[in-house]
Amino acid sequence: MSFTIVTDTGANITDKVRDHYGIVVVPLTLVMDSEELQFTSTDGFDYEGYYQKLKEGMKVSTSQVNPGQFAECFEKILEKGEDVLYIGLSGGVTGSINSAKIAASDLSEVFPDRQIRIVDSLGASLGEGILVVEAAQCREKGLSLDETADLIDFQRYCMYQIFVVDDLKHLKRTGRISGALASLGSMMDIKPILKGDTEGKIVVECKARGRKQAIKALAEKYRDLVIDPEEQIVGISYGGHREDAVHLANLISKIAQPKKIWIVAHEPVTGAHVGPGMLALYFKGADDVRAF
């Protein structure tokens, strides 16, 4: 049975990737300068200007996808006689995944012969997006909806997501970390290295002194934990400092060259929470790698 893959803005996939695989993107919402923006595409967005404005103190707010938005999206697909696989932004940082489950439950009564599978990626940006692409590749190989969803459900625990930020105040402001943790970043140029845990929540992995050492620490985690790099896409996202992303890509290539490295500007909605200067690395490790 044919199925459509749906994700959200948080997956940070490019328009080219989205269109190539026929992926449907549901928009998250960003309010910036009193203007409400919904992104299904962020190609052409002024990332450099956006992160500079955040650095200068611009106030922004974000909101999750609501059940009505999901219902509208899913219903169009179901009406065409296709099933739905939604792979979404981590439930550890947003309630969007619960909105998707509510919509799926309601629509199951209207379309009893159709199927909707919901998978919490436990990630954001390319930690989510790479899984979405893998699902699309599974579909191309002829795997069923259930086979694809079950595989991605397993693979999400293998996806290691680690990042550093210049300033923890953005994560504190939006409630993604505690005030006690945020205070660490203001002491003697200490850079907490953060990661997504087994529940998709943001936790401290380690600490480094200064940005140069923090970037080195990301590469060292890749060295210690990556498995079969030659067979996988490794992702890097950045908030305003592309040169740091390129430097990190060079470091990991010297350690173990992956099949591909995708470098993307971190999309603006979840970018509002991590702030300017963030740099993140996404790669596959063992099935319990998130616990390390």
N, C-alpha and C positions, 0 to 999 in steps of 0.2 A: 504494500500500500504506500502511495506517495505521501511524503510529509514535508512540511515547510519548517525551516529553522528560523527561530525568532530570537533576537537578543536585544540589548538596550545600548544607549550611548556609551555606557561605562566600558564596553568591550574595546573601544578605541581602535576599531578596525577602519581602514581607509575606504573611501568610496570604491576604489578599484577592486579591493578584496570583496567588499559587500556585493558589488554587481557581478563579479565573476562567479561567485557561489550562489547568487540568488538569495541572500540572507535578508530578512526583514528586521529593521531596527526600530524599536520603540523609544521615543525620546524622554530623557530626563529633563528637568526644568532648571534653568539658571536665571536668577534675577540680578541684573547688573545695571547700575546707573538708572534704577527704577524701571528698566525695560525687561520684560519677561521673554526669555529666549528658550526655544525647544529645539534640540539638535538631533536630527537623524543623520546629518552629515556635518563634519567639522573641517572638511577640506577647505582651505582658503581662509580659515579663521585666523585673526591676528593674535597668535599665541604670544609672541614676544611682547606686544603691547599689553595684552591681558595680564601676563604675569608681572610686568613692570608696574601696572596699576595696582595689583594686589600688594606688591611690595611697598608701594607708596601709601597704602592704607585704604584703598577702595573697598567699600562694603558690598558684599555679595551674599546671596542666599540661594539655596537649592531645595528642590522637592522631588520626592520619589514619584514613580509612575503609579497612578491610582487604579483601582479595579476596573473602573469604567473605560479607561484607556486600553487596558489589556483586553477587555471584553470586545471592544470595537475592533481591535487588531485581530484577535483570534477568530472572531465570528466571520470576518471576510474570508479567512483561509478555510474554515470549516464549511462554509457555504459552497466553496468550489470543490468539495469532496476530498480535501486533503486533511491529514492529521497535523498536529503541531508539536514541535520540540522547542521549548523555551529554555535557553541557558542564560542565567541572569547574574547581575551584580551581587556580590556577597551579602547574604543575610546578616552577616556580622557587622555591617556598616550601614545598611539601609533596609527599609521595610518593603521595598518593591517586590521581592520574591513572594512575600505573603499576599500582596495585591494580586499577583499572577495566579496564585493558588485559589484565591477567592473567585476570580473570574473563571478559572478552569472548572471549578465546582459548579458554578451557576450554569455554565454552558453545557456541562455534561447532561443536564436534564433536557436541554433543547436539542442537542445533537448526540443522542445515546449511542449511535453507531460510529461515532468519531472518537479519536483519542487525543488527549493533551498530556504530554509529559513535561514536568517542571524540574529543572536541575539547577540547584544553587551552585554557582561556580566556586564559591568561597574566595573569590578574587575580584580584582578590578583591573582596568586597563588591559594590557596584553595577557595578564594572568587569567583573564576571562576570555579575551579575544582569541588567543591561540586555541583554547578548547572549542570555541565556536567554529573555527576553521577546521579543526580535526573532525568535528561532527559532520561538517559539510563534505569532507573527504571520505568519511565513512559512508555517507549517503551515495556518493559517486561510485563507491565500490560495490554498492548493492545491499548494504546492511539495512535491516529493518529499523523502524523507529525504536523499538524496545532494545534491539542490539546496540544501536548507536547511543541511546540514553544510558544504558547500563555501562557501556565502555567509558563515557564521559564522566559518569558518576564515580567510577573508579579512578580515572585519570586526574580528577580534581585534587585528590589527596597526594598525587605525585608532583603537583605544580608548586614549586618553591617561589615565594614572592618576597623580596627583601628590598628595602629602600631607605634612603636618608633624606632628611629635609633640612633646609637652612634654619627654619624657625618653627617650633612646635606650637606656636600660638594659634595657628589656623586649625590644627587638630583639636586643640583644647577648646577653642571657641565653638566648634560644631559638635562637641561632646564625643569625639572619637577616641580621646585619651583623657586621663585624669589630670587634674591640676598639678598633682605631685610629680607625675612623669614630665609634664611640660616644663617644670622648673629646672629639670636636668640640663636642658639645652641652653640655658642662660648662664651656666656656670663654666667659666674658664674654657670656652669654645669646645665644650664636650658635645659630640654629635651622637645621639642615640641612633643605633641602627635598628630599624623597625621591620617587622615581618607580619605576614598573615598566619595565624595559628590554625589548628585543626578545625576550629569553628568559623574561620574567616574573620576573626577579630584582629585588631592591631595590637601587637605586643612588642616589648623590647627584646631584641635578640642579643645585642652587645653594644658596646660604646667605643667611640674612637675620638681622638683629639684632633680636631681640624678636619676640613673637607677633604684634603688630599688623602689622609689616612682612612677616612670614611669610604671613599671610592675604592681604595685598595682593599678594604674589608669586604666590600661587595664581591670583588673578584675572587677573594680568598674563599668565600662561601661557595662560589661556583666551582673552584678547584676541589673543595672538600666534598661536595654533595652531588655534583652533576653526574648523570648516568647516560651513557650512549649519546654524547653530544652530537656526533656525526649524523644521527638519525632524527634530530629535532630542530624545531625553530626556537631560538632564544629571543626573548623580547627585552627591549630597553625603552623606558619612557622618561621624559625629562620635562621640567617646568621652567623653560626660559634659558637653559644653558646647554645648547646642543653640543658644544665642544667637550663638555664633561661626558656626555653620552657616547661620543665618538671615542674618547679616551678609554672609557670602560669597555667598549666593544673591542678595542685593540688589546686591552689587558686579557680579556677572556679568550680572544682568538689565539693569543700566545700560549695560554694554558691548555686549551683543547678547542680546536676549531669546530663550531657547530655546523649543521647543514645550512642554516640560514640565520642571519641576525636581522631582526626588524627593529628599527629605531623610529619612534614616533614622539611627537610632542604630546604630552599628557593632556587628554581631553579636558575641557574647561569645567565641567560639572564636578566630577570628583577632584579635579585640580584645585577647586576652591577650598577643599578640605586639607590637602597636603601642602598647598602654597607654593610660592616661587622658590626655585632652587632645588625642588625635589628631584631625585634621581632614583629610578627603580630598575631592578633586574628580575626577570621571570624565566625560569628554566625547570626542566623535569629532573627529579631525583628518585629515590626509592619511594615505595608506597607509604612509608611512614615519615617522609622527609619533613613534613610540617611540624612534627613533634621535636625536631632537632633545633 
